């Protein structure tokens, strides 16, 4: 009987985490085939995580609200880019420019989110395709504004950012001396030191949870926190005392300031979903008829969810571009929605449910796969161009496979009921 229960639990675990497991195996195989150094892979994961984590987390609230994956974060990304362009053109640099960009992007993102939310309330049931088309439409308006009107019909303060002839912005703006690392440079360290601090914090938090549970007489769940303590101790000891591990980890730079921003958004998502507004968002996402009968203004709640997502997407794009150091004025925003959607799906989220952990796990798996897949393609086919095609194939293939696996999983759950 116990063996049967173990097999049943194992089967349930595999079905529940099928998406994550498939891409974890694919990542391991790609890493082994590519032959890249572990230090390279870790640096890529850390850099891409700090660059894209905030953007992916901006998808959670619309999913909880029943709006599906908000491909309209492309519109929020454009708001972030617009803020950077105009702040830098006025001569602001460094962390001041970063903070001012965040502030300038808020009214733009709120306005764009309000318009998006009102349109989505007219197209209930088709939100995902609507946000995708809205992204293309908004991108066309954005390009018309900055490619044709800016400089010739709309005055622009920095003439060096205008193309020769005075019509439209340059296609690429260099932010190396003005905006690059404006957040990352505030606080950074090596991965070895960062892991030590994280492990210490995890041990302290686990001890706090154990003491709190013992005082309340709640013995259930204590084993989990004990395991966290031993796991954190193991990671800390290994990373500090193993010479090879210490050597590798010391070559990886961690932008702590960007990770703090990501952690703050995780805390915000957790907090707001526990408030009355958050409960309304959950209710609307689960059943709109129940929400209406409970006196919840469904349309207003959906608009708030989209506005929050759009604002966070604008901030996420600002964080991403300060890390990259250049803006492709007419294309930097184009793949934001696709890559963020792929990442959150890889983490095990669906169009109906998403958590902070799934979003962050997805960022790690997806972007690690994106980092090693070109080298894996080159190793397999001995062609650099095929290696780049491999990257594109992975990006779009991830969305298809993730949605297919989630659909199959949901179908099994419905049949079981």
C-alpha positions in Angstrom: 0.0 0.0 0.0 2.8 2.4 0.9 4.6 1.6 -2.3 1.5 2.3 -4.3 1.1 5.6 -2.6 4.7 6.5 -3.3 4.2 5.7 -7.0 1.0 7.7 -7.1 2.6 10.7 -5.4 5.6 10.4 -7.8 3.3 10.4 -10.8 1.4 13.4 -9.5 4.7 15.3 -9.0 5.9 14.4 -12.5 2.6 15.6 -14.1 2.4 18.7 -12.0 6.0 19.7 -12.9 6.2 18.2 -16.4 7.0 21.6 -18.1 9.8 22.5 -15.7 11.3 19.0 -15.9 11.3 18.9 -19.7 13.2 22.1 -20.0 15.5 21.3 -17.2 16.5 18.1 -19.0 16.8 20.1 -22.3 19.1 22.6 -20.5 21.4 19.9 -19.1 21.7 18.2 -22.5 22.4 21.6 -24.3 25.0 22.5 -21.7 26.8 19.1 -22.1 26.7 19.4 -25.9 27.8 23.0 -26.0 31.0 22.5 -24.0 30.9 26.0 -22.4 32.6 26.7 -19.1 30.5 26.7 -15.9 31.7 30.2 -15.1 30.4 31.4 -18.4 27.0 29.8 -17.9 26.7 31.1 -14.3 27.6 34.7 -15.4 25.0 34.5 -18.2 22.3 33.2 -15.8 23.0 36.0 -13.3 23.2 38.8 -15.9 20.0 37.6 -17.7 18.2 37.0 -14.5 18.9 40.5 -13.2 18.1 42.0 -16.6 14.8 40.2 -17.2 13.4 39.0 -13.9 11.4 42.2 -13.2 9.8 42.1 -16.7 8.7 38.5 -16.2 7.3 39.2 -12.7 5.1 41.9 -14.3 3.0 39.2 -15.9 1.8 37.6 -12.7 -1.1 40.0 -11.6 -2.9 39.9 -15.0 -2.7 36.1 -15.0 -4.2 35.9 -11.5 -6.9 38.4 -12.7 -7.9 35.9 -15.5 -6.5 38.0 -18.3 -4.0 35.4 -19.4 -0.5 36.3 -20.5 -0.2 40.0 -21.0 1.7 40.4 -24.3 0.8 44.0 -24.0 3.8 44.5 -21.7 5.4 45.6 -25.0 3.4 48.8 -24.5 4.8 49.2 -21.0 8.3 48.6 -22.4 7.8 51.4 -24.8 6.8 53.7 -22.0 10.1 52.8 -20.3 12.1 53.5 -23.4 10.4 56.8 -24.0 11.2 57.9 -20.4 14.9 57.0 -20.9 15.2 58.7 -24.2 13.8 62.0 -22.9 15.6 61.9 -19.6 19.0 61.3 -21.2 18.3 63.9 -23.9 17.9 66.5 -21.1 21.4 65.7 -19.8 20.7 63.6 -16.8 23.1 60.8 -16.1 23.8 58.0 -13.6 21.5 56.9 -10.8 19.6 60.2 -10.9 18.7 59.5 -14.5 17.6 56.0 -13.6 15.3 57.3 -10.8 13.9 60.1 -13.0 13.2 57.6 -15.8 11.2 55.5 -13.3 9.1 58.5 -12.3 8.6 59.8 -15.9 7.5 56.3 -17.0 4.7 56.1 -14.4 2.1 58.5 -16.0 2.9 57.2 -19.5 2.5 53.6 -18.4 -0.7 54.4 -16.4 -2.2 56.1 -19.4 -1.2 53.2 -21.8 -2.5 50.6 -19.2 -5.8 52.4 -18.8 -6.4 52.4 -22.6 -5.3 48.7 -22.8 -7.6 47.8 -19.9 -10.6 49.5 -21.5 -10.1 47.7 -24.8 -9.6 44.3 -23.0 -13.0 44.9 -21.2 -14.6 45.1 -24.7 -12.9 41.8 -25.9 -13.4 39.5 -22.9 -12.3 35.9 -23.6 -9.8 37.0 -26.2 -7.4 39.0 -24.1 -4.1 37.3 -25.1 -4.5 37.8 -28.9 -5.9 41.3 -28.2 -2.8 42.4 -26.2 -0.6 40.9 -28.9 -2.3 42.9 -31.6 -2.4 46.0 -29.4 1.4 45.7 -29.0 1.9 45.7 -32.8 -0.5 48.7 -33.2 1.2 50.7 -30.4 4.6 49.9 -31.9 3.5 51.4 -35.2 2.4 54.6 -33.5 5.6 54.7 -31.4 7.8 54.3 -34.6 5.8 56.9 -36.4 6.3 59.4 -33.5 10.1 58.8 -33.2 10.9 58.0 -36.8 9.0 60.7 -38.6 7.8 63.4 -36.3 10.6 63.8 -33.7 13.1 66.5 -34.7 11.3 67.8 -37.7 7.8 68.5 -36.3 8.4 67.9 -32.6 11.4 69.8 -31.1 14.0 67.6 -29.5 16.6 69.0 -27.0 19.6 66.8 -28.0 20.5 67.2 -31.7 23.2 64.6 -31.5 20.4 62.0 -31.1 18.7 63.1 -34.3 19.6 61.6 -37.7 21.3 63.8 -40.3 18.6 65.9 -41.9 16.8 66.5 -38.7 13.9 64.0 -39.0 13.7 61.1 -36.6 15.9 59.6 -33.9 19.0 57.5 -34.5 18.1 53.8 -34.7 20.7 53.1 -31.9 21.4 55.3 -28.9 24.6 54.7 -26.9 24.1 54.9 -23.2 27.6 53.9 -22.2 28.6 57.2 -20.5 25.1 58.3 -19.4 22.8 55.5 -18.3 24.6 52.1 -18.4 24.9 50.4 -15.0 23.2 53.3 -13.4 21.5 50.8 -11.1 23.9 47.8 -11.2 26.9 49.9 -10.2 25.3 50.9 -6.9 25.9 47.6 -5.3 27.6 44.5 -6.7 29.7 41.6 -5.4 30.9 38.1 -6.4 28.6 35.1 -6.6 30.6 33.4 -3.8 29.9 36.3 -1.3 26.3 36.6 -2.5 25.6 32.9 -1.9 27.1 33.1 1.6 24.8 36.1 2.5 21.7 34.4 1.0 22.5 31.2 2.9 22.9 33.0 6.2 19.6 34.9 5.6 17.9 31.6 4.7 19.2 29.9 7.9 18.0 32.8 10.1 14.6 32.9 8.5 14.2 29.1 8.8 15.2 29.2 12.5 12.6 32.0 13.0 9.9 29.9 11.4 10.8 26.9 13.6 10.7 28.9 16.8 7.4 30.5 15.8 5.8 27.1 15.0 7.1 25.5 18.3 5.7 28.4 20.3 2.3 27.9 18.7 2.5 24.1 19.0 2.4 23.7 15.2 4.8 20.7 14.6 3.5 20.1 11.0 5.8 21.6 8.4 8.8 21.8 10.7 10.7 19.2 8.7 10.6 21.5 5.7 12.4 24.3 7.5 15.0 21.9 9.0 15.8 20.7 5.5 16.2 24.3 4.4 18.7 24.9 7.2 20.8 21.9 6.3 20.6 22.7 2.5 21.7 26.3 3.2 24.6 25.1 5.4 25.6 22.6 2.7 25.7 25.3 -0.1 27.5 27.8 2.2 30.2 25.3 3.2 30.7 23.9 -0.3 30.9 27.4 -2.0 33.4 28.7 0.6 35.6 25.7 1.2 35.7 23.9 -2.1 38.6 25.5 -4.1 37.2 24.8 -7.5 33.8 26.1 -6.7 35.2 29.2 -4.9 37.5 29.9 -8.0 34.5 29.6 -10.4 32.1 31.6 -8.2 34.6 34.5 -7.7 34.6 35.1 -11.5 30.9 35.8 -11.5 29.7 39.3 -10.8 26.3 39.8 -9.2 24.4 43.1 -9.6 22.9 43.1 -6.1 20.9 46.4 -6.6 19.0 44.9 -9.5 18.2 41.7 -7.5 16.9 43.9 -4.7 14.5 45.5 -7.1 13.3 42.1 -8.2 12.9 41.0 -4.6 10.8 44.1 -3.8 8.5 43.3 -6.7 8.1 39.7 -5.4 7.2 41.1 -2.0 4.7 43.6 -3.6 3.1 40.8 -5.6 2.7 38.7 -2.4 1.4 41.6 -0.4 -1.1 43.0 -2.8 -2.7 39.6 -3.4 -3.4 39.4 0.3 -5.2 42.8 0.4 -8.9 43.4 -0.5 -7.9 44.5 -4.0 -5.8 41.3 -4.3 -8.8 39.1 -3.2 -10.9 40.9 -5.8 -8.3 40.2 -8.5 -8.3 36.5 -7.5 -12.1 36.3 -7.5 -12.4 38.0 -10.9 -9.8 35.6 -12.3 -11.6 32.5 -10.9 -15.2 33.4 -11.8 -16.5 36.7 -13.0 -20.1 35.8 -12.3 -19.3 35.1 -8.7 -17.3 38.4 -8.6 -20.3 40.3 -9.9 -22.7 38.7 -7.4 -20.2 39.6 -4.7 -20.4 43.3 -5.6 -17.0 43.5 -7.2 -16.6 45.9 -10.1 -15.1 43.5 -12.6 -14.1 45.9 -15.3 -12.4 48.3 -12.8 -10.5 45.4 -11.2 -9.2 44.2 -14.6 -8.1 47.7 -15.6 -6.1 48.0 -12.3 -4.4 44.7 -13.0 -3.4 45.8 -16.5 -2.2 49.2 -15.2 0.0 47.6 -12.6 1.4 45.2 -15.2 2.1 48.0 -17.6 3.9 50.2 -15.0 6.0 47.3 -13.9 6.9 46.4 -17.5 8.0 50.0 -18.0 10.3 49.7 -14.9 11.5 46.3 -16.0 12.5 47.7 -19.4 14.4 50.5 -17.7 16.3 48.0 -15.5 17.0 45.9 -18.6 18.3 48.8 -20.8 20.5 50.2 -18.0 22.2 46.8 -17.9 22.6 46.5 -21.7 23.8 50.1 -22.2 22.3 50.7 -25.6 18.7 51.3 -27.0 17.7 50.0 -30.3 15.0 52.8 -30.5 12.7 51.0 -32.9 13.2 47.4 -31.9 14.3 47.0 -28.2 10.8 46.5 -27.1 9.6 44.1 -29.8 10.5 40.7 -28.2 9.8 41.7 -24.6 6.4 40.1 -24.5 7.4 36.9 -26.3 10.5 36.3 -24.2 8.7 37.1 -20.9 5.8 34.8 -21.8 8.2 32.0 -22.7 10.1 32.4 -19.4 7.1 32.3 -17.2 5.6 29.3 -19.0 8.9 27.4 -18.7 8.8 27.9 -14.9 5.5 25.9 -14.8 3.0 28.7 -14.9 -0.1 28.6 -17.1 -2.5 31.1 -18.5 -4.6 30.6 -15.4 -2.1 30.5 -12.6 1.3 32.0 -11.8 3.5 32.6 -8.8 6.7 34.5 -8.1 8.6 31.2 -7.8 7.4 30.0 -11.2 8.3 33.3 -12.8 11.9 33.3 -11.3 12.5 29.6 -12.0 11.3 30.2 -15.6 13.8 33.1 -16.0 16.7 30.9 -14.9 15.8 27.9 -17.1 14.7 29.8 -20.2 17.6 32.3 -20.3 20.2 29.6 -19.4 18.8 27.7 -22.4 19.0 30.8 -24.6 22.6 31.3 -23.5 23.9 27.8 -24.3 21.6 26.9 -27.3 23.6 28.8 -29.9 26.8 27.0 -28.8 25.0 23.7 -28.8 23.7 24.4 -32.3 27.3 25.2 -33.4 28.6 22.0 -31.7 26.0 19.8 -33.4 26.0 21.3 -36.9 29.4 23.2 -37.0 27.7 26.4 -38.4 27.4 29.7 -36.5 24.3 30.7 -38.5 22.5 27.5 -37.5 23.5 28.3 -33.9 21.6 31.6 -34.0 18.6 29.9 -35.7 18.7 27.5 -32.8 18.2 30.4 -30.4 15.1 31.6 -32.3 13.8 28.1 -32.5 14.2 27.7 -28.7 12.5 31.0 -28.0 9.3 30.3 -30.0 9.4 26.5 -29.5 9.3 27.0 -25.7 6.0 28.9 -25.9 4.4 26.2 -28.1 5.7 23.2 -26.0 4.8 24.9 -22.7 1.3 25.7 -23.8 0.8 22.2 -25.2 2.1 20.6 -22.0 -0.1 22.8 -19.9 -3.1 22.1 -22.1 -2.5 18.3 -21.8 -2.1 18.7 -18.0 -5.3 20.7 -17.6 -7.2 18.2 -19.8 -6.1 15.3 -17.5 -7.2 17.3 -14.4 -10.6 18.0 -16.0 -11.1 14.3 -16.9 -10.1 13.3 -13.4 -12.8 15.5 -12.0 
